[in-house]
């Protein structure tokens, strides 16, 4: 029997982390010839993440440019992915999540009538401007998707409400939980030298900020809140892995670079980042994936956004939606730091992760095997 060629597309570090378990699960099935197309939307961070899972891309479009625009990313991925699909003639293309790589590569596949599987389908904030442009990317990708791999029942409901046939949806859990559990099992101590100040057990917070809607004044507000938190808690430390984008770095360095209680570093290797999540007092982040990961390890996370496409993190997880208002961030952080009962209630709010049990990748591989080999629309 001729193997079915499946191309898995990744462009950013989060995509690589979340797609890695799927790539591994597909490669365990002898019926698939799995190819990995990297767009290079994030270059070094992408290779770093794939390397941890011992995955090497088959082709890299290397599109990344300094201060790259959305126009550049979209056009470069659309034409580059299209040319690669023409070369390898895949039977299916898998994309992940909500990046510009996701939308543009799905569109390139659609133009060639190649069926698309969307891993992490159905997430919705309900506001096309928040997060931007991710909400648009995932909505459009879902409209041209053949197989929708929804991480939660709520994501499935979102897809059904928009007209996706029930037979085309699988509720699998989120593959980030697969990656997280694998990493927790295989990580001991961090290797990043900049983390030395927090290796002695001193309390610290982990903060990540990168979304476009947070650039400018919102990011400055978050930095101001962090400065106030440190002033009131001189025993505390903050670790901030900074996104490569200069629009993010310039604000963070300008507002917090001279604080001795602050460690600013490049984006951490995934295992070191997981260690930091586990070891921190709590997390402040505008990342969607961190909301899921924090919930899985029952770690409180202050969500630095006004809306989230992962409501399960707030309703059943450890997430507290605080936006970028300095006073609100300061208030919630103070309660977590000074009220042990409040901290315990937040971290233990969910008995089991609403984002899955670590078997999402296997479910996706099984579903794709049945569909590609049997021509069915549902398992």
Secondary structure, DSSP 4 states (H G I P E B T S, - for coil): -PPEEEEEEE-SHHHHHHHHHHHHHHHTSTTEEEEEEE--SSSHHHHHHHHHTT---SEE-----TT--HHHHHHHHHHHHHHHHHHH--SEEEEETTSHHHHHHHHHHHHTT--EEEEEET---SBTTBSTTHHHHHHHHHHT-SEEEESSHHHHHHHHHTT--GGGEEE---HHHHHHHHHHHT--S---GGGGGGTT---EEEEE---GGGTTHHHHHHHHHHHHHHHH-TT-EEEEEEPS-HHHHHHHHHHHTT-TTEEEEEPPPHHHHHHHHHHSS-EEE--HHHHHHHHHTT--EEE-SS--S-HHHHHTSSEEE-TT-HHHHHHHHHHHHH-HHHHHHHHTS-SS-TT-SS-HHHHHHHHHHHHHHH--S--
